[in-house]
Amino acid sequence: MNTLKKETPLEQSINKYMKIKYDDHIINKAAELALFICKEFEEQFSDINFEFRYRIKSDSSLKKKLLKLEAERLEDLFFIDELPDTQMDYLKNIIMKKYMLFKQMDKESAKKEFDKLILRKNINGLEEKQLSMSYIEEKGRNPEKPEEYLKLFDIIGMKLIINNVPKNYKTSLNPIDKLIEERDSLNCTTQEYKKLDEEIRTRVILEFMDNNILTNEKLNNMGLYSLKNRRKNVVKTNGYKAAHSTLVEINNEDYTYEFQGRTKYVEKITQEGVADHSKRFGKNRNLPKPTYNNNQIENLRKSIPEYYVYRQETKDLYKCNFIENTYYYYLKDYWKDSRLLEKLWNVDVAIIKK
């Protein structure tokens, strides 16, 4: 008699993407793609100062993202009356896990959130059904197909940040060059200057992404293509603005690479201020208090991504160490405490035995 427990859709997805994350192929391909992007940018826009880095999603972030997606999938099925009664216990388990993990609730409080879900359907069933149907259409994912719905595109997340475009700079692109001339005729302390400066950097990003990288035959030669329905310019009322795209391997569509372009200003407000990403549900980043044992440090290692940084001076990629990874992940905390890097460094060194 076969007594093996069948894996849930969430467990299947976690196992699948953990295997992909640790595959040498995706690690090597990410490095190849990163160097390609930086080389292309430097050839097209020499002398424009930029930053480029990418991260490999942490184990905990990967699992949290899939848990969130599974909760959304099950909720949608529940509200559109397509969730079998046999999966109600699974729904309860997933909803409780979500609140316990994302909101640090105890079991009793998490169960109350599940009860609220049931109550919402009992009171506003038709309205909730319509909302879920709209969500399904907007996401373009079929909740009845877990392997389609529980799909990650950002195990590798790349970011190009434009710091500044020099005075009197020429791009050979007439619309951008006109904006540069107009900007340079103004006093750099005025709001109009700052507005034009931001517009120029944004135009450079869009030009590079849409008319270079995403249309570059070399990309195809690398075995990659741009996923059209994932190319979008995200503009939010809080000031966040970025160009998003997803590059997919031709021979294996589970291997994807997210690429974003943004300005230094937007990068700043995503770390602190109105567009702070850590304020979103499930995105909170609270640097733990100083820890002094191997177990706690190892848990911290699992919770932060691995970062790779492009060095313009040497034209190569630098793999960040543990301390540097915490710096990029908890950047706003470092801005608040200038000695935080030193403190964490001392903590890490202190646990090394002779």
C-alpha positions in Angstrom: 0.0 0.0 0.0 1.4 3.4 -1.0 1.3 5.7 2.0 3.3 8.5 0.6 1.7 11.9 1.1 0.9 13.7 -2.1 2.6 17.1 -2.5 0.4 20.2 -2.4 0.6 22.6 -5.4 2.6 25.0 -3.1 5.1 22.3 -2.1 5.5 21.3 -5.8 6.2 24.9 -6.8 8.7 25.5 -4.0 10.6 22.3 -4.9 10.6 23.3 -8.6 11.9 26.8 -8.1 14.4 26.0 -5.4 15.9 23.5 -7.9 16.0 26.2 -10.6 17.5 28.8 -8.2 20.5 26.6 -7.4 21.1 25.4 -10.9 24.5 26.5 -12.2 22.9 27.2 -15.6 20.8 30.1 -14.4 23.6 31.5 -12.3 26.0 31.5 -15.3 23.3 32.8 -17.7 22.5 35.7 -15.4 26.2 36.7 -15.3 26.4 36.5 -19.1 23.2 38.6 -19.5 24.3 41.2 -17.0 27.6 41.8 -18.7 25.8 42.0 -22.1 23.4 44.7 -20.8 26.2 46.8 -19.3 28.4 46.5 -22.4 25.5 47.6 -24.6 24.6 50.5 -22.4 28.2 51.8 -22.3 28.5 51.5 -26.1 25.2 53.5 -26.7 25.5 56.0 -23.8 29.2 56.4 -22.9 30.0 58.8 -20.1 26.5 58.5 -18.6 27.0 57.4 -15.0 24.9 54.4 -14.0 24.7 51.6 -11.5 23.9 48.0 -12.4 23.3 45.1 -10.0 21.2 42.0 -9.8 20.1 39.7 -7.1 19.3 36.1 -6.7 16.1 35.7 -4.7 16.6 34.5 -1.2 15.1 31.1 -0.1 12.7 32.8 2.3 11.5 35.4 -0.2 11.0 32.7 -2.8 8.8 30.6 -0.5 6.9 33.7 0.7 6.1 34.8 -2.8 4.8 31.4 -3.7 2.7 31.2 -0.5 1.2 34.6 -1.4 0.4 33.4 -4.9 -1.2 30.2 -3.6 -3.3 32.1 -1.2 -4.5 34.4 -4.0 -5.2 31.4 -6.2 -7.3 29.6 -3.6 -9.2 32.7 -2.6 -10.2 33.4 -6.2 -11.4 29.8 -6.7 -13.3 30.0 -3.4 -15.1 33.3 -4.3 -16.0 32.1 -7.9 -17.4 28.8 -6.4 -14.7 26.6 -8.1 -12.9 25.4 -5.0 -13.9 21.8 -4.2 -15.1 21.2 -0.6 -12.2 18.7 -0.2 -9.8 21.6 -0.4 -11.4 23.8 2.2 -8.9 22.5 4.9 -6.1 23.3 2.5 -7.4 26.8 2.0 -7.6 27.3 5.7 -4.1 26.1 6.2 -2.7 28.4 3.5 -4.6 31.5 4.7 -3.4 30.9 8.3 0.1 30.4 7.1 0.0 33.7 5.2 -1.0 35.8 8.1 1.3 34.0 10.6 4.2 34.6 8.3 3.5 38.0 6.8 1.8 39.6 9.9 3.5 37.5 12.6 0.1 36.5 14.0 -0.5 33.7 16.4 -2.7 30.7 15.3 -5.8 32.1 16.9 -5.5 35.5 15.2 -4.7 33.9 11.9 -7.8 31.7 12.2 -9.9 34.8 12.7 -8.6 36.1 9.4 -9.8 32.9 7.7 -13.2 33.2 9.4 -13.4 36.8 8.0 -12.8 35.3 4.5 -15.8 32.9 5.0 -17.9 35.8 6.3 -17.1 38.0 3.3 -18.4 35.4 1.0 -21.5 34.8 3.1 -22.4 38.5 3.2 -21.1 39.8 -0.1 -20.9 36.6 -2.3 -21.8 38.2 -5.6 -19.6 41.2 -5.2 -16.7 39.1 -4.1 -17.2 36.8 -7.1 -17.1 39.7 -9.5 -14.0 41.1 -7.9 -12.2 37.8 -8.1 -13.2 37.4 -11.8 -11.8 40.8 -12.5 -8.5 39.9 -10.7 -8.3 36.7 -12.7 -8.7 38.5 -16.0 -6.2 41.2 -14.9 -3.6 38.7 -13.9 -4.1 36.5 -16.9 -3.5 33.4 -14.8 -5.9 30.5 -14.6 -6.4 29.6 -10.9 -7.5 26.1 -11.9 -4.0 25.5 -13.2 -1.6 25.7 -10.2 1.5 25.2 -12.4 0.4 28.2 -14.5 -0.6 30.4 -11.6 2.3 29.6 -9.3 4.9 30.9 -11.7 7.9 33.0 -10.7 9.5 35.4 -13.1 12.0 37.1 -10.7 14.3 34.6 -9.2 16.9 36.7 -11.0 16.1 40.4 -10.7 18.3 42.9 -12.6 18.3 46.7 -12.1 19.9 49.5 -14.2 19.9 52.8 -12.4 20.7 56.1 -14.3 22.5 58.4 -11.9 23.1 61.5 -14.1 23.3 62.7 -17.7 26.3 65.2 -18.1 25.9 68.7 -19.2 26.1 69.3 -23.0 25.8 65.5 -23.5 24.9 64.3 -27.0 23.0 61.1 -27.6 22.4 61.5 -31.3 18.7 61.1 -30.5 17.1 64.4 -31.4 14.2 64.4 -28.8 16.5 63.6 -25.9 19.2 66.1 -27.1 16.7 68.9 -27.2 15.6 68.2 -23.7 19.3 68.2 -22.6 19.8 71.6 -24.3 16.7 73.0 -22.6 17.8 71.6 -19.2 21.3 73.1 -19.5 19.9 76.5 -20.2 18.3 76.6 -16.8 19.5 77.2 -13.3 20.2 73.8 -11.8 18.5 74.7 -8.5 15.1 75.3 -10.1 12.3 72.8 -10.1 12.0 73.0 -13.9 15.6 71.9 -14.2 15.1 69.0 -11.9 11.9 68.0 -13.7 13.7 68.0 -17.1 16.7 66.2 -15.6 14.5 63.4 -14.4 12.6 63.3 -17.7 16.0 62.9 -19.6 17.1 60.0 -17.5 13.7 58.3 -17.9 13.9 58.8 -21.7 17.4 57.3 -21.8 16.1 54.2 -19.9 13.2 53.7 -22.3 15.3 54.2 -25.4 17.9 51.7 -24.2 15.4 49.1 -23.2 12.9 49.3 -26.1 15.2 50.1 -29.0 18.3 48.3 -27.9 18.1 45.4 -25.5 14.6 44.1 -26.3 15.1 44.3 -30.0 18.7 43.2 -30.1 19.5 40.1 -32.2 22.3 39.3 -29.8 19.7 38.6 -27.2 18.2 35.9 -29.4 21.7 34.5 -30.1 22.0 34.1 -26.3 18.9 31.9 -26.3 16.7 34.6 -24.8 13.6 36.5 -25.9 11.5 39.3 -24.3 8.1 38.3 -23.0 5.8 40.9 -24.6 3.0 40.8 -22.0 5.6 41.4 -19.2 7.0 44.6 -20.8 5.4 47.5 -19.0 6.1 51.0 -17.8 4.9 51.2 -14.2 3.9 54.7 -13.1 2.3 55.1 -9.7 0.8 58.1 -7.9 3.4 57.9 -5.2 6.2 58.8 -7.7 7.4 55.3 -8.5 8.2 55.0 -12.2 10.2 52.2 -13.8 10.5 50.2 -17.0 9.9 46.5 -16.4 10.6 43.6 -18.7 11.1 39.8 -18.5 13.6 37.9 -20.5 12.9 34.2 -21.0 15.1 31.3 -22.2 13.9 30.0 -25.6 14.5 26.3 -24.7 13.1 26.5 -21.1 10.4 29.0 -20.2 10.8 28.3 -16.5 14.2 30.1 -16.6 13.4 33.8 -16.6 15.3 37.0 -15.8 13.5 40.2 -14.7 15.1 43.5 -15.9 14.2 46.9 -14.7 15.4 50.4 -15.6 14.9 53.4 -13.3 16.4 56.7 -12.3 18.4 57.4 -9.1 15.5 59.5 -7.8 13.1 56.5 -8.1 15.6 54.2 -6.6 15.8 56.5 -3.6 12.1 56.7 -3.0 11.7 52.9 -3.2 14.1 52.6 -0.3 12.5 55.4 1.8 9.6 57.7 1.5 6.3 57.4 -0.3 7.2 54.5 -2.6 9.0 52.4 0.0 8.5 48.8 -1.2 9.0 47.5 2.4 5.6 49.0 3.3 3.8 46.7 1.0 2.1 43.6 2.3 4.6 40.8 2.8 7.5 43.1 1.9 8.5 44.4 5.3 12.2 44.5 5.9 13.3 44.9 9.5 16.9 44.3 10.1 17.3 42.0 13.1 18.9 43.2 16.3 22.6 42.2 16.6 22.9 38.5 16.8 25.8 36.5 18.1 25.3 32.8 17.3 25.7 30.7 14.3 22.1 29.7 14.0 20.8 33.2 14.0 23.4 34.4 11.5 22.6 31.4 9.2 18.9 32.3 9.3 19.8 35.9 8.3 21.8 34.6 5.4 18.8 32.6 4.1 16.6 35.7 4.3 18.7 38.1 2.2 19.4 37.8 -1.6 22.8 37.4 -3.2 23.8 40.5 -5.0 26.1 40.9 -8.0 27.4 44.4 -8.9 28.8 45.6 -12.2 32.1 47.6 -11.8 32.5 50.2 -14.5 36.2 50.7 -13.8 37.1 47.1 -14.4 34.2 46.0 -16.6 33.4 43.0 -14.5 30.9 41.6 -12.1 31.6 41.5 -8.4 29.8 38.9 -6.2 28.9 40.5 -2.9 29.8 38.9 0.4 27.4 38.5 3.3 27.9 41.9 4.8 27.5 43.6 1.4 24.3 41.6 0.7 22.8 42.9 3.9 23.8 46.4 2.9 21.9 46.3 -0.4 18.9 44.6 1.1 18.6 46.8 4.2 19.8 50.0 2.5 17.5 52.3 4.3 18.6 51.0 7.7 22.2 51.8 6.7 21.2 55.3 5.7 19.7 55.8 9.2 22.7 54.4 11.1 26.1 55.2 9.6 27.8 52.7 11.9 25.5 49.8 11.1 27.9 48.2 8.6 30.6 48.2 11.2 28.3 46.7 13.8 27.1 43.9 11.5 30.7 43.2 10.3 31.8 42.7 13.9 28.9 40.4 14.6 29.8 38.2 11.6 33.5 38.1 12.4 32.8 37.3 16.1 31.2 34.0 15.4 34.2 32.6 13.5 36.0 30.0 15.6 39.7 29.6 15.6 
